[in-house]
Amino acid sequence: MNDIYVARSSAIAARALEEEMVIMSMRDSTLFTLNEVAAEIWRAADGKTPLSEIVRNNICAKFATDPDAAYADAEIFCRQLSDCGILMLSDRPIELGG
């Protein structure tokens, strides 16, 4: 398995609503509502932590789930948000300006 690194795009606005997260794309004003599991991935998407570690430490540690299935679902989720410009993906750590 080739791991991926995920980072939140700077071209968004995001707000936490209890355990969920609402994200708006500045590109086209599309709104996304993330459930509790997806919000865990979102919060951990720092560009430095590989997705496998996020799944192991933030998803499998909190929710009763199969690690391989959780990783596969997380990768699909991240790729979908990347296609929408909400997340950035890389095969190496992502340097974020700041």
C-alpha positions in Angstrom: 0.0 0.0 0.0 1.4 3.4 -1.0 0.3 5.8 1.7 -1.0 9.3 1.0 -0.7 12.5 2.9 -3.7 14.8 3.2 -3.9 18.5 4.0 -6.9 20.9 4.1 -7.1 23.4 1.3 -6.8 27.0 2.2 -9.6 27.8 -0.3 -12.4 26.8 2.1 -14.4 28.0 5.1 -15.1 25.4 7.8 -17.2 25.3 11.0 -17.6 22.5 13.5 -21.2 21.7 14.5 -21.0 19.4 17.5 -19.3 16.2 16.1 -19.8 17.1 12.5 -18.1 19.7 10.2 -19.6 22.0 7.6 -17.2 23.1 4.8 -17.8 25.5 2.0 -15.6 25.6 -1.1 -14.6 29.2 -2.0 -14.1 27.9 -5.6 -17.8 27.4 -6.2 -19.6 27.9 -2.9 -20.5 24.2 -2.6 -21.3 23.1 0.9 -20.2 19.8 2.4 -21.4 18.3 5.6 -19.0 15.7 7.1 -20.2 13.1 9.6 -18.2 12.3 12.8 -15.8 9.9 11.1 -15.1 12.2 8.1 -14.7 15.1 10.5 -12.0 13.1 12.4 -10.1 12.7 9.1 -10.6 16.4 8.3 -9.3 17.6 11.6 -6.2 15.4 11.4 -5.4 16.4 7.8 -2.2 18.4 8.6 -0.2 17.4 5.5 2.5 15.7 7.8 0.6 12.7 9.0 0.0 9.8 6.5 -3.5 8.7 6.0 -2.8 5.2 7.4 -1.7 6.8 10.7 -4.8 9.0 10.8 -7.0 6.0 10.2 -5.2 3.9 12.9 -5.0 6.7 15.5 -8.2 8.7 14.9 -10.7 6.2 13.3 -9.9 2.7 14.5 -9.1 4.0 18.0 -12.5 5.7 18.3 -14.8 3.5 16.2 -15.1 -0.2 16.0 -14.1 -0.8 12.4 -11.8 -3.0 10.3 -8.5 -1.2 9.7 -8.3 -2.2 6.0 -11.9 -1.3 5.3 -11.5 2.0 7.2 -8.4 2.9 5.2 -10.1 2.1 1.9 -13.1 4.2 2.8 -10.9 7.0 4.0 -8.9 7.0 0.8 -12.0 7.2 -1.3 -13.3 10.0 0.9 -10.1 12.0 0.6 -9.9 11.5 -3.2 -13.5 12.8 -3.5 -12.7 15.9 -1.5 -9.5 16.4 -3.4 -11.4 16.3 -6.7 -13.6 19.2 -5.2 -10.6 21.2 -4.1 -11.3 20.7 -0.4 -8.3 18.5 0.4 -4.8 18.3 -1.1 -3.2 14.8 -1.5 0.4 13.8 -2.0 2.6 10.8 -1.9 5.0 12.7 0.5 4.4 15.2 3.3 2.8 18.5 2.2 4.5 21.7 3.1 1.8 24.3 4.1 2.5 28.0 3.9 1.8 29.9 7.0 
